[in-house]
Amino acid sequence: MYGQQNIHRVQYRQVNELLQERKTMLESLIRQKELSLMNGPEGSLRVSRHTKNEYQYYLRMGKEAPNGMYIPKKKMELIRALAQKGYDQKILRLAQNELKGINSLLHTYEGGCIDAVYETMPEPRRLLVAPFEPTDDQYVEEWLAEEYEHMGFAEGSPEYYTGKGERVRSKSEIIIADTLFRMGIPYKYERPLNLPGYLQWHPDFTVLNVRQRKEYLWEHLGMMDDAEYAEKALEKINTYISLGYYPGDNLILTHETAAHPFNTRIIESLAAHYLQ
């Protein structure tokens, strides 16, 4: 329904986050340079080429001596301090101007962001209009409404059920599913993925970062102490990479062995890092 318009809200959030990060950096930089200039030497530096490879340095103090007083090279510490002062003055001026522009832009976003119009409308009016792109709730609802065919279970295989009543293949997958559900992270279990040159593939979980509107695949490799299983797991990871799914980018991997089982805290940490 919404097509490529879904990226607009993501772009706004990304821009807003970048502006906030830049604002914080500029505020810190301005404080540093103001302090540096308070402790800097008086006057300014003039540099003049003396020979092809040599320069002479002069101290300017107001308008009385526009060319400045000669500074011998034995006072290189003063020369460097004056040069740093000139640099800091320019940096401070530009940082202050940039911060002013960022504050103005952030104020504009806060006061009239187009993404907030629909969400701030009274409910009776919201029911009468179609937003130019979905809200988070609408996006998640549409994402979860997709129908797909599960892989199915072999007759007689162990039965494991999540807190929502979904059947999964292991106790570890119960931990993942229940943790994602408790954290409010949308997911789909064994949603088929059509990969070029391969039969239909069923990743353990397809999960959604709502804020970024980005899908991740989540594979749990649960018997890495079994040599045959480990070989197949490595082959699976390499296949994902060859098809553009990279660990830490759009592919989340968890592992365990009998001696090193994973737990809810690991899932919470990964989910918070990639999906919130």
Order of alpha helices (4+ residues) and beta strands (2+ residues): alpha-beta-beta-beta-alpha-alpha-alpha-alpha-beta-beta-alpha-beta-beta-beta-alpha-beta-alpha
